[in-house]
Structure formats: C-alpha cells, structure tokens
C-alpha cells in the first residue's frame, strides 16, 4: 500500500486480497474496492487456492493495461478463427483425413 491518497491517480492499481466469504459478496466487494482506485478502468478477479484457505484476488487495471488485454483477446480470437479454417486440424483424437 502507498501513502498516496486514494483520490489521486499515481499510475498503478492496488491488489486486493481477502479471506473467502460468500463468493458473490466477496467478488462484489473486491471489484468495488479495486474500482475505487482512480487509475482503475477494469478489474481482473481470480480464485487462488491455498493451504490455509482459498482467496479471491482482484486487481484493478489501468487504461494502458486494459488496452493490452484487449489486444491479447483480439489476437486469441484471430488465432481461433484461423485454426477453425484449417481443414487438416485435429480436435482431440478426431482428425479430418483428406479425400484426395
């Protein structure tokens, strides 16, 4: 945590980690807390299993980080579309064999 007041942007977003409670309550609280950061434009939330207990971890994303996430999602979608057009691809043990 920093000594910077939460109402001033500092170019980074704080990570929120808390103990598990009702999953809907926990995710909602984490997301809202992460969005209170003035630099946060979106939030990534994940469940992290642990020995002493599971945790919900939420990380606010800056506009630059969200831009990079968008680029990655577009790249993955393009790769998926290219793979779907590949007639020689295999899915599990199912492969198309050319008739020629």
C-alpha positions as CSV (number, residue, x, y, z in Angstrom):
1,X,0.0,0.0,0.0
2,X,1.1,3.5,-0.6
3,X,0.7,6.8,1.3
4,X,-0.8,8.4,-1.8
5,X,-4.5,9.4,-1.1
6,X,-6.9,7.2,-3.0
7,X,-8.5,10.1,-4.8
8,X,-5.3,10.9,-6.8
9,X,-4.0,8.9,-9.7
10,X,-0.5,7.6,-9.4
11,X,-0.2,5.3,-12.5
12,X,-0.7,2.0,-10.6
13,X,-3.5,0.0,-9.2
14,X,-3.6,-1.8,-5.8
15,X,-4.2,-5.5,-5.5
16,X,-7.0,-6.6,-3.1
17,X,-6.6,-9.9,-1.3
18,X,-9.1,-11.1,1.4
19,X,-10.4,-14.3,3.1
20,X,-13.2,-16.2,1.4
21,X,-16.8,-15.4,2.4
22,X,-19.9,-15.9,0.2
23,X,-18.4,-15.8,-3.3
24,X,-20.9,-13.3,-4.6
25,X,-20.3,-11.0,-1.7
26,X,-16.5,-11.4,-1.9
27,X,-16.2,-10.8,-5.6
28,X,-18.5,-7.8,-5.4
29,X,-16.6,-6.3,-2.5
30,X,-13.2,-6.9,-4.2
31,X,-14.4,-5.5,-7.5
32,X,-15.9,-2.4,-6.0
33,X,-12.8,-1.8,-3.9
34,X,-10.5,-2.2,-6.9
35,X,-12.7,0.2,-8.9
36,X,-12.3,2.9,-6.3
37,X,-8.7,3.3,-7.4
38,X,-8.7,6.4,-9.6
39,X,-6.4,4.6,-12.1
40,X,-8.7,1.6,-12.4
41,X,-10.8,1.2,-15.6
42,X,-11.5,-2.5,-15.2
43,X,-10.8,-5.3,-12.8
44,X,-9.5,-8.9,-13.1
45,X,-10.6,-11.2,-10.3
46,X,-9.4,-14.8,-9.7
47,X,-9.7,-17.5,-7.1
48,X,-6.4,-18.6,-5.6
49,X,-6.4,-21.9,-3.7
50,X,-4.2,-22.1,-0.6
51,X,-3.3,-24.4,2.2
52,X,-4.8,-22.3,5.0
53,X,-7.8,-21.2,2.8
54,X,-8.7,-20.0,-0.6
55,X,-8.6,-16.4,-1.5
56,X,-10.3,-14.1,-4.0
57,X,-7.7,-11.8,-5.6
58,X,-8.8,-8.7,-7.6
59,X,-6.5,-6.4,-9.4
60,X,-7.6,-3.1,-10.9
61,X,-6.3,-2.4,-14.4
62,X,-5.2,0.9,-15.7
63,X,-6.3,2.1,-19.2
64,X,-3.0,1.0,-20.6
65,X,-3.2,-2.5,-19.1
66,X,-6.8,-2.8,-20.3
67,X,-5.6,-1.8,-23.8
68,X,-3.1,-4.7,-23.7
69,X,-5.7,-7.1,-22.5
70,X,-7.9,-6.1,-25.5
71,X,-5.0,-6.7,-27.9
72,X,-4.4,-10.1,-26.4
73,X,-8.1,-11.0,-26.7
74,X,-8.2,-9.9,-30.3
75,X,-5.1,-11.9,-31.1
76,X,-6.6,-15.0,-29.4
77,X,-9.8,-14.6,-31.4
78,X,-7.9,-14.3,-34.7
79,X,-5.8,-17.4,-33.9
80,X,-9.0,-19.3,-33.0
81,X,-10.6,-18.2,-36.3
82,X,-7.5,-19.3,-38.3
83,X,-7.5,-22.7,-36.5
84,X,-11.2,-23.2,-37.3
85,X,-10.5,-22.6,-41.0
86,X,-7.7,-25.2,-41.0
87,X,-9.3,-28.3,-42.5
88,X,-6.3,-30.5,-41.5
89,X,-6.5,-29.7,-37.8
90,X,-7.2,-32.4,-35.2
91,X,-9.6,-32.0,-32.2
92,X,-8.6,-34.5,-29.5
93,X,-8.5,-37.8,-31.4
94,X,-10.7,-36.7,-34.2
95,X,-8.9,-35.7,-37.3
96,X,-10.1,-34.9,-40.8
97,X,-8.4,-37.0,-43.5
98,X,-8.2,-35.5,-47.0
99,X,-10.2,-37.5,-49.6
100,X,-7.7,-37.0,-52.4
